[in-house]
Amino acid sequence: MSMTDQDDDLLIGFEKELLERIQVLEDALQEILDIANISDGGAPAFYGMLANRALKGGKIEGEI
């Protein structure tokens, strides 16, 4: 079964949506990390550590 131009367009649109969603999630993780860095206590430090690990775990590169 071969892919048509319409299939290619759908895949490109899907990839774009995924990259946009990943960017939203990375931004949210960065916000958690930023808040944790200025907050006191064990819970913010813990969640900041998790956010930092997730951000360093590997960003998916792509153009949006």
Biopython code that builds the backbone (N, CA, C, O; Angstrom):
import numpy as np
from Bio.PDB.StructureBuilder import StructureBuilder

atoms = [
    (1, "MET", "N", (0.852, -1.173, 0.000)),
    (1, "MET", "CA", (0.000, 0.000, 0.000)),
    (1, "MET", "C", (0.895, 1.233, 0.000)),
    (1, "MET", "O", (1.719, 1.420, 0.896)),
    (2, "SER", "N", (0.724, 2.051, -0.995)),
    (2, "SER", "CA", (1.573, 3.236, -1.093)),
    (2, "SER", "C", (0.876, 4.444, -0.491)),
    (2, "SER", "O", (-0.350, 4.517, -0.413)),
    (3, "MET", "N", (1.699, 5.379, -0.072)),
    (3, "MET", "CA", (1.168, 6.595, 0.538)),
    (3, "MET", "C", (0.863, 7.616, -0.545)),
    (3, "MET", "O", (1.605, 7.757, -1.518)),
    (4, "THR", "N", (-0.213, 8.305, -0.361)),
    (4, "THR", "CA", (-0.590, 9.351, -1.299)),
    (4, "THR", "C", (-0.115, 10.701, -0.764)),
    (4, "THR", "O", (0.353, 10.801, 0.370)),
    (5, "ASP", "N", (-0.241, 11.721, -1.584)),
    (5, "ASP", "CA", (0.105, 13.074, -1.139)),
    (5, "ASP", "C", (-0.761, 13.487, 0.037)),
    (5, "ASP", "O", (-0.303, 14.190, 0.938)),
    (6, "GLN", "N", (-2.021, 13.048, 0.029)),
    (6, "GLN", "CA", (-2.919, 13.373, 1.136)),
    (6, "GLN", "C", (-2.431, 12.711, 2.422)),
    (6, "GLN", "O", (-2.492, 13.314, 3.494)),
    (7, "ASP", "N", (-1.947, 11.472, 2.317)),
    (7, "ASP", "CA", (-1.385, 10.782, 3.483)),
    (7, "ASP", "C", (-0.162, 11.526, 4.002)),
    (7, "ASP", "O", (0.013, 11.684, 5.210)),
    (8, "ASP", "N", (0.681, 11.981, 3.084)),
    (8, "ASP", "CA", (1.860, 12.750, 3.473)),
    (8, "ASP", "C", (1.461, 14.027, 4.198)),
    (8, "ASP", "O", (2.060, 14.384, 5.212)),
    (9, "ASP", "N", (0.450, 14.714, 3.678)),
    (9, "ASP", "CA", (-0.024, 15.947, 4.316)),
    (9, "ASP", "C", (-0.563, 15.673, 5.712)),
    (9, "ASP", "O", (-0.333, 16.455, 6.634)),
    (10, "LEU", "N", (-1.278, 14.566, 5.870)),
    (10, "LEU", "CA", (-1.805, 14.209, 7.187)),
    (10, "LEU", "C", (-0.672, 13.925, 8.169)),
    (10, "LEU", "O", (-0.720, 14.350, 9.323)),
    (11, "LEU", "N", (0.343, 13.208, 7.706)),
    (11, "LEU", "CA", (1.493, 12.909, 8.566)),
    (11, "LEU", "C", (2.227, 14.182, 8.954)),
    (11, "LEU", "O", (2.615, 14.346, 10.111)),
    (12, "ILE", "N", (2.419, 15.072, 8.012)),
    (12, "ILE", "CA", (3.111, 16.329, 8.304)),
    (12, "ILE", "C", (2.308, 17.130, 9.314)),
    (12, "ILE", "O", (2.883, 17.700, 10.241)),
    (13, "GLY", "N", (0.988, 17.186, 9.156)),
    (13, "GLY", "CA", (0.137, 17.886, 10.112)),
    (13, "GLY", "C", (0.197, 17.256, 11.478)),
    (13, "GLY", "O", (0.246, 17.959, 12.488)),
    (14, "PHE", "N", (0.195, 15.925, 11.525)),
    (14, "PHE", "CA", (0.275, 15.204, 12.794)),
    (14, "PHE", "C", (1.604, 15.460, 13.481)),
    (14, "PHE", "O", (1.644, 15.680, 14.691)),
    (15, "GLU", "N", (2.690, 15.435, 12.726)),
    (15, "GLU", "CA", (4.003, 15.708, 13.294)),
    (15, "GLU", "C", (4.076, 17.121, 13.845)),
    (15, "GLU", "O", (4.653, 17.349, 14.909)),
    (16, "LYS", "N", (3.493, 18.067, 13.126)),
    (16, "LYS", "CA", (3.484, 19.447, 13.584)),
    (16, "LYS", "C", (2.710, 19.563, 14.893)),
    (16, "LYS", "O", (3.148, 20.247, 15.818)),
    (17, "GLU", "N", (1.559, 18.893, 14.971)),
    (17, "GLU", "CA", (0.772, 18.909, 16.206)),
    (17, "GLU", "C", (1.553, 18.300, 17.367)),
    (17, "GLU", "O", (1.513, 18.817, 18.483)),
    (18, "LEU", "N", (2.260, 17.209, 17.108)),
    (18, "LEU", "CA", (3.068, 16.584, 18.155)),
    (18, "LEU", "C", (4.183, 17.509, 18.629)),
    (18, "LEU", "O", (4.413, 17.636, 19.832)),
    (19, "LEU", "N", (4.869, 18.151, 17.701)),
    (19, "LEU", "CA", (5.947, 19.066, 18.071)),
    (19, "LEU", "C", (5.415, 20.252, 18.864)),
    (19, "LEU", "O", (6.056, 20.712, 19.809)),
    (20, "GLU", "N", (4.240, 20.745, 18.479)),
    (20, "GLU", "CA", (3.639, 21.849, 19.232)),
    (20, "GLU", "C", (3.275, 21.405, 20.644)),
    (20, "GLU", "O", (3.487, 22.151, 21.600)),
    (21, "ARG", "N", (2.732, 20.206, 20.784)),
    (21, "ARG", "CA", (2.359, 19.678, 22.103)),
    (21, "ARG", "C", (3.596, 19.449, 22.961)),
    (21, "ARG", "O", (3.583, 19.728, 24.160)),
    (22, "ILE", "N", (4.652, 18.949, 22.358)),
    (22, "ILE", "CA", (5.905, 18.748, 23.090)),
    (22, "ILE", "C", (6.436, 20.080, 23.589)),
    (22, "ILE", "O", (6.918, 20.172, 24.718)),
    (23, "GLN", "N", (6.355, 21.106, 22.764)),
    (23, "GLN", "CA", (6.829, 22.428, 23.170)),
    (23, "GLN", "C", (6.025, 22.949, 24.358)),
    (23, "GLN", "O", (6.595, 23.532, 25.280)),
    (24, "VAL", "N", (4.709, 22.745, 24.347)),
    (24, "VAL", "CA", (3.861, 23.159, 25.468)),
    (24, "VAL", "C", (4.294, 22.430, 26.741)),
    (24, "VAL", "O", (4.389, 23.038, 27.807)),
    (25, "LEU", "N", (4.551, 21.141, 26.627)),
    (25, "LEU", "CA", (4.964, 20.362, 27.801)),
    (25, "LEU", "C", (6.341, 20.789, 28.302)),
    (25, "LEU", "O", (6.555, 20.883, 29.511)),
    (26, "GLU", "N", (7.271, 21.048, 27.394)),
    (26, "GLU", "CA", (8.593, 21.519, 27.804)),
    (26, "GLU", "C", (8.504, 22.874, 28.492)),
    (26, "GLU", "O", (9.207, 23.126, 29.470)),
    (27, "ASP", "N", (7.640, 23.746, 27.980)),
    (27, "ASP", "CA", (7.444, 25.051, 28.613)),
    (27, "ASP", "C", (6.874, 24.893, 30.019)),
    (27, "ASP", "O", (7.277, 25.604, 30.940)),
    (28, "ALA", "N", (5.941, 23.963, 30.183)),
    (28, "ALA", "CA", (5.348, 23.714, 31.503)),
    (28, "ALA", "C", (6.393, 23.172, 32.470)),
    (28, "ALA", "O", (6.434, 23.576, 33.632)),
    (29, "LEU", "N", (7.238, 22.260, 31.997)),
    (29, "LEU", "CA", (8.305, 21.740, 32.849)),
    (29, "LEU", "C", (9.272, 22.845, 33.259)),
    (29, "LEU", "O", (9.722, 22.888, 34.404)),
    (30, "GLN", "N", (9.590, 23.732, 32.329)),
    (30, "GLN", "CA", (10.492, 24.841, 32.649)),
    (30, "GLN", "C", (9.867, 25.756, 33.686)),
    (30, "GLN", "O", (10.559, 26.256, 34.572)),
    (31, "GLU", "N", (8.563, 25.979, 33.583)),
    (31, "GLU", "CA", (7.866, 26.813, 34.562)),
    (31, "GLU", "C", (7.886, 26.162, 35.944)),
    (31, "GLU", "O", (8.083, 26.845, 36.949)),
    (32, "ILE", "N", (7.685, 24.861, 35.996)),
    (32, "ILE", "CA", (7.771, 24.140, 37.276)),
    (32, "ILE", "C", (9.165, 24.291, 37.865)),
    (32, "ILE", "O", (9.310, 24.544, 39.061)),
    (33, "LEU", "N", (10.182, 24.139, 37.040)),
    (33, "LEU", "CA", (11.561, 24.263, 37.494)),
    (33, "LEU", "C", (11.844, 25.672, 37.999)),
    (33, "LEU", "O", (12.485, 25.844, 39.036)),
    (34, "ASP", "N", (11.371, 26.674, 37.276)),
    (34, "ASP", "CA", (11.591, 28.065, 37.684)),
    (34, "ASP", "C", (10.929, 28.357, 39.031)),
    (34, "ASP", "O", (11.525, 29.007, 39.890)),
    (35, "ILE", "N", (9.710, 27.880, 39.212)),
    (35, "ILE", "CA", (9.003, 28.092, 40.478)),
    (35, "ILE", "C", (9.701, 27.342, 41.604)),
    (35, "ILE", "O", (9.838, 27.865, 42.711)),
    (36, "ALA", "N", (10.140, 26.124, 41.327)),
    (36, "ALA", "CA", (10.829, 25.334, 42.346)),
    (36, "ALA", "C", (12.121, 26.012, 42.792)),
    (36, "ALA", "O", (12.501, 25.923, 43.959)),
    (37, "ASN", "N", (12.789, 26.683, 41.872)),
    (37, "ASN", "CA", (14.055, 27.338, 42.196)),
    (37, "ASN", "C", (13.891, 28.521, 43.152)),
    (37, "ASN", "O", (14.843, 28.902, 43.833)),
    (38, "ILE", "N", (12.700, 29.099, 43.207)),
    (38, "ILE", "CA", (12.493, 30.240, 44.104)),
    (38, "ILE", "C", (11.624, 29.885, 45.309)),
    (38, "ILE", "O", (11.290, 30.753, 46.115)),
    (39, "SER", "N", (11.262, 28.618, 45.429)),
    (39, "SER", "CA", (10.406, 28.179, 46.528)),
    (39, "SER", "C", (11.226, 27.457, 47.580)),
    (39, "SER", "O", (12.289, 26.904, 47.295)),
    (40, "ASP", "N", (10.712, 27.471, 48.802)),
    (40, "ASP", "CA", (11.355, 26.764, 49.900)),
    (40, "ASP", "C", (10.621, 25.452, 50.156)),
    (40, "ASP", "O", (9.424, 25.327, 49.898)),
    (41, "GLY", "N", (11.352, 24.503, 50.658)),
    (41, "GLY", "CA", (10.726, 23.255, 51.074)),
    (41, "GLY", "C", (11.129, 22.075, 50.213)),
    (41, "GLY", "O", (11.688, 22.211, 49.124)),
    (42, "GLY", "N", (10.815, 20.913, 50.757)),
    (42, "GLY", "CA", (11.194, 19.676, 50.091)),
    (42, "GLY", "C", (10.366, 19.362, 48.863)),
    (42, "GLY", "O", (10.894, 18.864, 47.868)),
    (43, "ALA", "N", (9.062, 19.649, 48.920)),
    (43, "ALA", "CA", (8.202, 19.317, 47.777)),
    (43, "ALA", "C", (8.591, 20.098, 46.528)),
    (43, "ALA", "O", (8.742, 19.497, 45.465)),
    (44, "PRO", "N", (8.759, 21.423, 46.617)),
    (44, "PRO", "CA", (9.176, 22.141, 45.406)),
    (44, "PRO", "C", (10.536, 21.661, 44.881)),
    (44, "PRO", "O", (10.744, 21.573, 43.671)),
    (45, "ALA", "N", (11.444, 21.358, 45.787)),
    (45, "ALA", "CA", (12.759, 20.866, 45.365)),
    (45, "ALA", "C", (12.623, 19.530, 44.635)),
    (45, "ALA", "O", (13.290, 19.290, 43.630)),
    (46, "PHE", "N", (11.758, 18.675, 45.150)),
    (46, "PHE", "CA", (11.548, 17.360, 44.539)),
    (46, "PHE", "C", (10.956, 17.507, 43.135)),
    (46, "PHE", "O", (11.447, 16.906, 42.180)),
    (47, "TYR", "N", (9.892, 18.315, 43.024)),
    (47, "TYR", "CA", (9.265, 18.492, 41.715)),
    (47, "TYR", "C", (10.174, 19.239, 40.754)),
    (47, "TYR", "O", (10.144, 18.992, 39.549)),
    (48, "GLY", "N", (10.974, 20.143, 41.274)),
    (48, "GLY", "CA", (11.961, 20.816, 40.439)),
    (48, "GLY", "C", (12.995, 19.842, 39.903)),
    (48, "GLY", "O", (13.401, 19.931, 38.744)),
    (49, "MET", "N", (13.424, 18.908, 40.752)),
    (49, "MET", "CA", (14.379, 17.891, 40.317)),
    (49, "MET", "C", (13.772, 17.028, 39.213)),
    (49, "MET", "O", (14.438, 16.719, 38.226)),
    (50, "LEU", "N", (12.500, 16.639, 39.382)),
    (50, "LEU", "CA", (11.838, 15.820, 38.362)),
    (50, "LEU", "C", (11.696, 16.587, 37.046)),
    (50, "LEU", "O", (11.924, 16.035, 35.970)),
    (51, "ALA", "N", (11.323, 17.844, 37.141)),
    (51, "ALA", "CA", (11.188, 18.663, 35.932)),
    (51, "ALA", "C", (12.528, 18.813, 35.233)),
    (51, "ALA", "O", (12.613, 18.726, 34.008)),
    (52, "ASN", "N", (13.569, 19.039, 36.014)),
    (52, "ASN", "CA", (14.909, 19.181, 35.448)),
    (52, "ASN", "C", (15.350, 17.902, 34.750)),
    (52, "ASN", "O", (15.909, 17.951, 33.654)),
    (53, "ARG", "N", (15.103, 16.769, 35.376)),
    (53, "ARG", "CA", (15.455, 15.476, 34.752)),
    (53, "ARG", "C", (14.703, 15.286, 33.441)),
    (53, "ARG", "O", (15.276, 14.844, 32.445)),
    (54, "ALA", "N", (13.416, 15.623, 33.450)),
    (54, "ALA", "CA", (12.624, 15.457, 32.235)),
    (54, "ALA", "C", (13.136, 16.365, 31.120)),
    (54, "ALA", "O", (13.209, 15.957, 29.961)),
    (55, "LEU", "N", (13.487, 17.592, 31.477)),
    (55, "LEU", "CA", (13.998, 18.519, 30.460)),
    (55, "LEU", "C", (15.349, 18.078, 29.925)),
    (55, "LEU", "O", (15.622, 18.234, 28.735)),
    (56, "LYS", "N", (16.196, 17.531, 30.781)),
    (56, "LYS", "CA", (17.513, 17.094, 30.338)),
    (56, "LYS", "C", (17.473, 15.735, 29.675)),
    (56, "LYS", "O", (18.434, 15.335, 29.019)),
    (57, "GLY", "N", (16.367, 15.017, 29.837)),
    (57, "GLY", "CA", (16.241, 13.662, 29.323)),
    (57, "GLY", "C", (16.304, 13.566, 27.818)),
    (57, "GLY", "O", (16.467, 12.472, 27.276)),
    (58, "GLY", "N", (16.183, 14.636, 27.158)),
    (58, "GLY", "CA", (16.283, 14.610, 25.713)),
    (58, "GLY", "C", (15.165, 15.386, 25.083)),
    (58, "GLY", "O", (13.998, 14.998, 25.151)),
    (59, "LYS", "N", (15.522, 16.462, 24.481)),
    (59, "LYS", "CA", (14.535, 17.258, 23.768)),
    (59, "LYS", "C", (14.406, 16.695, 22.347)),
    (59, "LYS", "O", (15.374, 16.238, 21.740)),
    (60, "ILE", "N", (13.208, 16.748, 21.863)),
    (60, "ILE", "CA", (12.964, 16.328, 20.489)),
    (60, "ILE", "C", (13.088, 17.570, 19.630)),
    (60, "ILE", "O", (12.371, 18.554, 19.811)),
    (61, "GLU", "N", (14.002, 17.499, 18.706)),
    (61, "GLU", "CA", (14.257, 18.641, 17.834)),
    (61, "GLU", "C", (13.332, 18.573, 16.625)),
    (61, "GLU", "O", (13.056, 17.503, 16.083)),
    (62, "GLY", "N", (12.882, 19.701, 16.237)),
    (62, "GLY", "CA", (12.044, 19.768, 15.052)),
    (62, "GLY", "C", (11.612, 21.183, 14.805)),
    (62, "GLY", "O", (11.697, 22.043, 15.682)),
    (63, "GLU", "N", (11.155, 21.411, 13.623)),
    (63, "GLU", "CA", (10.676, 22.744, 13.278)),
    (63, "GLU", "C", (9.179, 22.753, 13.356)),
    (63, "GLU", "O", (8.505, 21.805, 12.953)),
    (64, "ILE", "N", (8.665, 23.850, 13.887)),
    (64, "ILE", "CA", (7.217, 24.012, 13.957)),
    (64, "ILE", "C", (6.808, 25.047, 12.938)),
    (64, "ILE", "O", (5.622, 25.354, 12.812)),
]
sb = StructureBuilder()
sb.init_structure("model")
sb.init_model(0)
sb.init_chain("A")
sb.init_seg("    ")
for serial, (resi, resn, name, xyz) in enumerate(atoms, 1):
    if name == "N":
        sb.init_residue(resn, " ", resi, " ")
    sb.init_atom(name, np.array(xyz, "f"), 0.0, 1.0, " ", f" {name:<3s}", serial, name[0])
structure = sb.get_structure()
